Every structure is written in structure tokens, then in C-alpha cells.
Amino acid sequence: MSDYEITESDIEGMMHYLRVFHPENANEGYATEMLQYLKATFHRMALTDPDALDKLYESFQRTKTSP
């Protein structure tokens, strides 16, 4: 995979999300596993369905250009 390493800041951010939306899973281990899963999912998407990744990118771009 890429050289990207999950940081403590990433884990804290994910834990914040989990505390708000899924408090039953708001712990460091779960947050780390979820980040690893998302990283692997994006990597797999890039290899197997680049069009879906492009759609995600385009959706993100719309948020950057919207007022």
C-alpha cells in the first residue's frame, strides 16, 4: 500500500466521530481498526473500481467550489 501511516491525530479524529455517532465503539482500538479498514478500502477501490474513486473525488471537488 502507500507510505501513509495512521497518526495519533487521525485516531483522535476518528474517536471523536465515534463518540458522537457510535459511542458504543468509541475506543482507540476500534478507531484504529476502522482507519485501517478505510485505508485498505480506498486502496482496493483505486485498483478495482477507479471510476468510483473518481466519483468520490468529483463529489469532494463540488464541496470545495460551493459557496
C-alpha positions as CSV (number, residue, x, y, z in Angstrom):
1,M,0.0,0.0,0.0
2,S,1.0,3.6,0.3
3,D,3.6,5.1,2.6
4,Y,0.8,6.8,4.6
5,E,0.9,5.9,8.3
6,I,-2.1,6.4,10.6
7,T,-1.3,9.1,13.2
8,E,-2.4,9.7,16.7
9,S,-4.3,12.8,15.3
10,D,-6.1,10.5,12.9
11,I,-7.1,8.2,15.7
12,E,-8.3,11.1,17.9
13,G,-10.4,12.4,15.0
14,M,-12.0,9.0,14.4
15,M,-12.6,8.6,18.1
16,H,-14.4,12.0,18.1
17,Y,-16.6,10.7,15.2
18,L,-17.3,7.5,17.1
19,R,-18.1,9.3,20.4
20,V,-20.7,11.4,18.5
21,F,-22.3,8.8,16.2
22,H,-21.3,5.4,17.7
23,P,-20.4,5.8,21.3
24,E,-20.5,2.1,22.0
25,N,-17.4,1.7,19.8
26,A,-15.5,4.9,20.8
27,N,-12.2,3.4,21.8
28,E,-8.7,3.6,20.4
29,G,-8.6,0.0,19.2
30,Y,-11.9,0.3,17.2
31,A,-10.8,3.7,15.8
32,T,-7.5,2.3,14.6
33,E,-9.2,-0.7,13.0
34,M,-11.7,1.5,11.3
35,L,-9.0,3.7,9.9
36,Q,-7.0,0.7,8.6
37,Y,-10.2,-0.7,7.0
38,L,-10.9,2.7,5.3
39,K,-7.3,2.9,4.1
40,A,-7.5,-0.7,2.6
41,T,-10.9,0.0,1.1
42,F,-9.7,3.1,-0.8
43,H,-6.6,1.2,-2.0
44,R,-8.8,-1.6,-3.2
45,M,-11.2,0.8,-4.9
46,A,-8.3,2.5,-6.7
47,L,-7.2,-0.9,-8.1
48,T,-10.6,-2.4,-8.9
49,D,-13.0,0.5,-9.4
50,P,-11.2,3.7,-10.3
51,D,-14.4,5.2,-11.7
52,A,-16.0,5.0,-8.2
53,L,-12.9,6.7,-6.8
54,D,-13.3,9.4,-9.5
55,K,-16.9,9.9,-8.4
56,L,-15.8,10.4,-4.8
57,Y,-13.2,12.9,-6.0
58,E,-15.8,14.8,-8.0
59,S,-18.1,14.9,-5.0
60,F,-15.3,16.3,-2.9
61,Q,-14.5,18.9,-5.6
62,R,-18.1,20.1,-5.5
63,T,-17.7,20.8,-1.8
64,K,-14.6,22.8,-2.5
65,T,-16.2,25.0,-5.1
66,S,-19.6,25.5,-3.5
67,P,-20.1,28.7,-1.6
